[in-house]
Amino acid sequence: MTRISHRSPARHALALAAVLGLGAAMACSELTTLKQENPGQLSASTLYVPANAQLLVNGAIGDFECAFSRYAVGSGVLIDELSNAISSSVTFDYDRRTLPSNSGYGTASCASSLQVPGIYTPLSTARASADTVAAKLEAWTDAQVTNRTKLIGQSYAYSGYSLVLLGEGMCTAAINVGPEMTPAQLFAEAKIRFDKAITAATTAGDAATINLATMGRARALQNLGSLSAAAADAAKITDANYVANISVDATNTRRQNSAYVTTVLNFFFTVDPSYRGLTFGGVADPRVSVVNSGKLGTTGAAVWQPSKSLTATSPMAITRWAESQLIQAENAVSTNNVTSAVAFINALHTKAGIPAYDGTGQTSAQVLAQIIEERRREFFLEGHRLGDIRRYSVALNPTTGTLFPNGGTYGSQSCFPLPDVERANNPNIVTP
């Protein structure tokens, strides 16, 4: 079984954050005077040096893991995985799909409360961190940095995943104060980084990063509509126990499982009714197991919790073998190979211990509908559902115009709008 867990890198990321925060703490002690010196502040020339290469890569990984955890929850609230359970106008907008472009999804960072999960800033920070470190590593030499090529591969892999999530979640986005980019342009940028990651990781003999980046590239290609190429990458993952998890721990909120923080530790959100009591062939589907906490949120709604995220250290998967199977199944359907697609689906059912899917007499369209449902269940709260809704044009649930329990009606948002903060500060984006 292959797993990726970056506990050590995350600790280094916290150390880096502590170093960068030292100056701010010292400056605060001088607020009662007119003297505003910051002797603890680090300049880029001091921080971005070869001796800090491993620390910088670990920090970039930590940035992505925090962003991913928040994205999994925030995107789940916007669409149909989670519902609001707290009386707050901001979270009403999140769940109602009526987010204004100046909302916290655009400005909240990994240091902000998970009551309003940040999307744009954490992912943009993660992408920028990884790209910056990769560029520095490419300029340094092997003599200066131990395992330089391996670190390059890791940096590009996490940059690629940040871009994939930006493409799946954002209506549009920008990188490096550049022009407004479409999801397709973001996915193309992600593929470039995954290509570089695979090349570097192959040279370094880093199998874990090769697998992570290969699945990332498959996901980018799938989003670009290149299903045969995506399936070719996905087919390289043959271990049914393969999973790449983010690292988590119980003590630091930044690194806790965000679904746990928002549904168990705090009753901000509840599992949406559409994910409760799901079965297949009369058998409870363990992939979407949920429990009733027996408690109410401040909206009066019962708080249902995902069984996969009942502790602060419950794992959160970036990618798994199941994803490789469903990408291959989708490609098979696209070539009208229904038998092969059904076999991929049933490999997942066997692993989950539920009855087989009977594809007898099913059309390609019917099997594709089953693949979409399989993805809904397999990747519950793993950051896939919003992208799937957009890619497959899945009808929003509840439908637009339906009365929202806490006032107003459900909106039509199926992506996060480019936030005002980007438009206001990016001279290359035209304000509409």
SULJO-V482813 format. One record per residue. N is the residue number from 1. PSI is psi in whole degrees, -180 to 180 (NA if undefined). OMEGA is omega in radians with two decimals (* if undefined). BURIAL is # if it has 16 or more other ideal C-beta (glycine too) atoms within 10 Angstrom, else .. Layout:
N:PSI:OMEGA:BURIAL  N:PSI:OMEGA:BURIAL
This chain:
1:131:-3.13:.  2:123:3.08:.  3:149:3.03:.  4:125:3.09:#  5:123:-3.04:.  6:53:3.12:#  7:-47:-3.14:.  8:-47:3.08:.  9:-38:-3.12:#  10:-37:3.08:#  11:-40:3.08:#  12:-35:3.12:#  13:-41:3.10:#  14:-37:3.11:#  15:-42:3.11:.  16:-43:3.13:#  17:-38:3.13:#  18:-41:3.12:.  19:-44:-3.11:.  20:-28:-3.13:.  21:-12:-3.09:.  22:-42:-3.11:.  23:-40:-3.13:.  24:-41:-3.14:.  25:-41:-3.13:.  26:-37:-3.13:.  27:-37:-3.12:#  28:-31:-3.12:.  29:-11:-3.10:.  30:10:-3.06:.  31:-22:-3.14:.  32:-1:3.09:.  33:174:3.08:.  34:-4:-3.14:.  35:122:-3.08:.  36:61:3.07:.  37:154:-3.11:.  38:77:-3.07:.  39:-17:-3.14:.  40:-6:-3.08:.  41:138:3.11:.  42:136:3.07:.  43:163:3.12:.  44:-35:-3.12:.  45:-26:3.11:.  46:-38:-3.07:.  47:-49:-3.05:.  48:75:3.10:#  49:154:-3.08:.  50:-34:-3.10:#  51:-23:-3.13:.  52:11:-3.01:#  53:-51:-3.11:#  54:-42:3.12:#  55:-41:-3.12:#  56:-41:3.10:#  57:-43:3.10:#  58:-39:3.10:#  59:-41:3.12:#  60:-40:3.10:#  61:-44:3.11:#  62:-39:3.09:#  63:-43:-3.14:#  64:-45:-3.09:#  65:-39:3.08:#  66:-44:3.14:#  67:-42:-3.12:#  68:-45:-3.12:#  69:-42:3.12:#  70:-37:3.11:#  71:-41:-3.12:#  72:-40:3.14:#  73:-49:-3.07:#  74:-44:3.12:#  75:-32:3.10:#  76:-33:3.10:#  77:-40:-3.12:#  78:-38:-3.13:#  79:-129:-2.87:#  80:16:-3.12:#  81:-39:-3.13:#  82:154:3.06:#  83:159:-3.12:#  84:140:3.10:#  85:8:-3.10:#  86:141:-3.12:#  87:90:-3.13:.  88:127:-3.11:#  89:-33:-3.14:.  90:-45:3.14:.  91:-25:3.01:#  92:-45:3.13:#  93:-39:3.13:#  94:-54:-3.05:#  95:-30:-3.08:#  96:-8:-3.10:#  97:43:3.12:#  98:41:-3.09:#  99:124:2.99:#  100:155:-3.03:.  101:-2:3.04:.  102:17:-3.09:.  103:170:-3.07:#  104:-18:3.09:#  105:-27:-3.10:#  106:-29:-3.02:#  107:-23:-3.11:#  108:138:-3.12:#  109:-174:3.09:.  110:-11:3.09:#  111:-6:-3.08:.  112:163:3.10:.  113:143:3.11:.  114:1:3.04:#  115:-33:3.04:#  116:90:-3.06:#  117:127:3.06:#  118:141:3.14:#  119:-60:-2.98:#  120:-49:-3.10:#  121:-49:3.12:#  122:-43:-3.14:#  123:-39:3.12:#  124:-39:3.09:#  125:-44:3.14:#  126:-43:3.13:#  127:-46:-3.11:#  128:-41:3.13:#  129:-48:-3.09:#  130:-42:3.13:#  131:-41:-3.14:#  132:-46:-3.14:#  133:-41:3.13:#  134:-43:3.14:#  135:-41:3.10:.  136:-44:-3.13:#  137:-38:3.13:#  138:-26:3.13:.  139:-24:3.11:.  140:177:-3.09:#  141:165:3.09:.  142:-30:3.12:.  143:-30:-3.12:.  144:-31:-3.01:.  145:121:3.04:#  146:135:3.13:.  147:35:-3.07:#  148:-46:-3.09:#  149:-39:3.08:#  150:-42:3.13:#  151:-35:3.07:#  152:-46:3.13:#  153:-44:3.13:#  154:-43:-3.12:#  155:-47:-3.12:#  156:-34:3.13:#  157:-45:-3.11:#  158:-30:3.00:#  159:-43:3.13:#  160:-44:3.13:#  161:-36:3.08:#  162:-41:-3.14:#  163:-37:3.09:#  164:-46:-3.13:#  165:-37:3.04:#  166:-41:-3.14:#  167:-38:-3.12:#  168:-32:-3.03:#  169:-34:-3.07:#  170:144:3.02:#  171:-44:3.02:.  172:168:3.12:#  173:175:3.08:#  174:151:3.06:#  175:141:3.09:#  176:41:3.14:.  177:37:3.14:.  178:-171:-3.11:.  179:165:3.11:.  180:130:-3.04:#  181:142:3.07:#  182:163:3.05:.  183:-42:-3.14:#  184:-39:3.11:.  185:-36:3.11:#  186:-40:3.11:#  187:-36:3.10:#  188:-40:3.08:#  189:-39:3.11:#  190:-43:-3.13:#  191:-40:3.10:#  192:-44:-3.11:.  193:-39:3.09:#  194:-37:3.06:#  195:-47:-3.14:.  196:-39:3.14:#  197:-44:-3.12:#  198:-41:3.11:#  199:-49:-3.12:#  200:-44:-3.10:#  201:-34:3.10:#  202:-44:3.09:.  203:-38:-3.09:.  204:-9:-3.08:#  205:32:-3.09:.  206:88:-3.05:#  207:-38:-3.11:.  208:-45:3.14:#  209:-35:3.07:#  210:-49:-3.12:#  211:-45:-3.14:#  212:-48:-3.11:#  213:-34:3.11:#  214:-43:3.09:#  215:-34:3.07:#  216:-43:3.11:#  217:-38:3.09:#  218:-41:3.13:#  219:-42:3.10:#  220:-44:3.14:#  221:-39:3.08:#  222:-45:3.12:#  223:-28:3.12:#  224:-3:3.12:#  225:8:3.13:.  226:73:-2.98:#  227:-38:-3.11:#  228:-41:3.10:.  229:-39:3.10:#  230:-43:-3.13:#  231:-35:3.12:#  232:-40:3.07:#  233:-46:-3.09:#  234:-34:-3.11:#  235:-15:3.13:.  236:-14:3.11:.  237:103:-3.03:#  238:-13:-3.13:.  239:116:-3.10:.  240:-15:3.12:.  241:8:-3.11:.  242:133:3.02:#  243:142:3.01:#  244:107:-3.11:#  245:154:2.90:#  246:159:3.09:#  247:144:-3.13:#  248:156:2.95:#  249:170:-2.98:.  250:-15:-2.93:.  251:-26:-3.07:.  252:120:-3.07:.  253:-36:3.13:.  254:-29:-3.05:#  255:5:3.05:#  256:156:3.02:#  257:119:-3.02:#  258:-30:3.08:#  259:-37:3.06:#  260:-47:-3.10:#  261:-39:-3.00:#  262:-18:-3.13:#  263:-19:-3.10:#  264:-56:-3.14:#  265:-45:3.07:.  266:140:-3.11:#  267:58:3.11:#  268:-42:-3.04:#  269:160:3.10:#  270:150:3.08:#  271:131:-3.11:#  272:145:3.14:#  273:-28:-3.11:.  274:-9:3.12:.  275:13:-3.13:#  276:137:3.03:.  277:29:-3.11:.  278:137:3.13:#  279:168:2.97:.  280:124:-3.10:#  281:32:3.12:.  282:4:-3.13:.  283:134:3.11:.  284:133:-3.12:.  285:110:-3.07:#  286:-15:-3.11:.  287:-22:-3.13:#  288:43:3.10:#  289:132:3.12:.  290:159:3.14:#  291:147:3.07:.  292:120:-3.11:.  293:-18:-3.07:#  294:7:-3.12:.  295:162:-3.11:.  296:144:2.97:.  297:176:-3.10:#  298:-9:3.01:.  299:-9:-3.07:#  300:-1:-3.13:.  301:142:3.06:#  302:139:-3.14:#  303:111:3.05:#  304:140:-3.02:#  305:143:3.12:#  306:127:-3.11:#  307:-27:-3.11:.  308:-8:-3.06:#  309:46:-3.07:#  310:-3:3.10:.  311:163:3.13:.  312:-26:-3.08:#  313:15:3.04:.  314:136:-3.08:#  315:151:3.03:.  316:121:-3.03:#  317:128:2.98:#  318:-44:3.10:#  319:156:-3.10:#  320:168:3.08:#  321:-36:-3.14:#  322:-36:3.12:#  323:-41:3.12:#  324:-39:-3.13:#  325:-42:-3.07:#  326:-29:3.01:#  327:-43:3.10:#  328:-37:3.10:#  329:-42:3.14:#  330:-39:3.09:#  331:-40:3.11:#  332:-43:3.11:#  333:-38:-3.11:#  334:-20:3.10:.  335:15:3.12:.  336:24:3.08:.  337:74:-3.05:.  338:-39:-3.11:#  339:-45:3.13:.  340:-42:3.14:#  341:-43:3.13:#  342:-38:3.12:#  343:-40:3.10:#  344:-43:3.12:#  345:-45:-3.06:#  346:-21:3.00:#  347:-36:3.10:#  348:-38:3.14:#  349:-39:3.10:#  350:-44:3.14:.  351:-36:-3.12:.  352:-14:-3.14:#  353:34:3.10:.  354:161:-3.09:#  355:154:3.13:.  356:151:3.02:.  357:125:-3.13:#  358:108:-3.12:.  359:10:-3.11:#  360:124:3.09:.  361:4:-3.11:.  362:141:3.07:#  363:168:3.09:.  364:-39:-3.14:.  365:-39:3.13:.  366:-39:3.12:.  367:-36:3.07:#  368:-40:3.10:#  369:-37:3.11:.  370:-37:3.09:#  371:-43:3.12:#  372:-41:3.10:#  373:-39:3.08:.  374:-42:3.12:#  375:-39:3.12:#  376:-40:-3.08:#  377:-47:-3.10:#  378:-41:-2.99:#  379:28:3.11:#  380:121:3.14:#  381:34:3.06:#  382:17:3.00:#  383:21:3.13:#  384:-28:-2.90:#  385:-42:-3.13:#  386:-46:3.10:#  387:-38:3.12:#  388:-42:3.12:#  389:-40:-3.14:#  390:-46:-3.06:#  391:-40:-3.08:#  392:1:-3.10:.  393:48:3.11:.  394:137:3.13:#  395:137:3.12:.  396:144:-3.12:#  397:121:-0.05:.  398:160:-3.09:#  399:153:3.10:.  400:134:-3.14:.  401:-13:3.08:.  402:142:3.14:.  403:132:3.08:.  404:136:-3.04:#  405:-28:-3.07:.  406:24:3.07:#  407:143:-3.14:.  408:-164:-3.14:.  409:157:3.11:.  410:137:3.13:#  411:-171:-3.05:#  412:9:-3.09:.  413:130:3.03:#  414:18:3.05:#  415:163:3.12:#  416:124:3.14:#  417:151:3.03:#  418:123:-3.02:#  419:154:-3.14:#  420:-35:-3.09:.  421:-34:3.10:.  422:-44:3.14:#  423:-39:-3.08:#  424:-29:-3.02:.  425:-1:-3.11:.  426:107:-3.09:#  427:-11:-3.12:.  428:6:3.09:.  429:128:-3.13:#  430:128:3.09:.  431:126:-3.10:.  432:NA:*:.
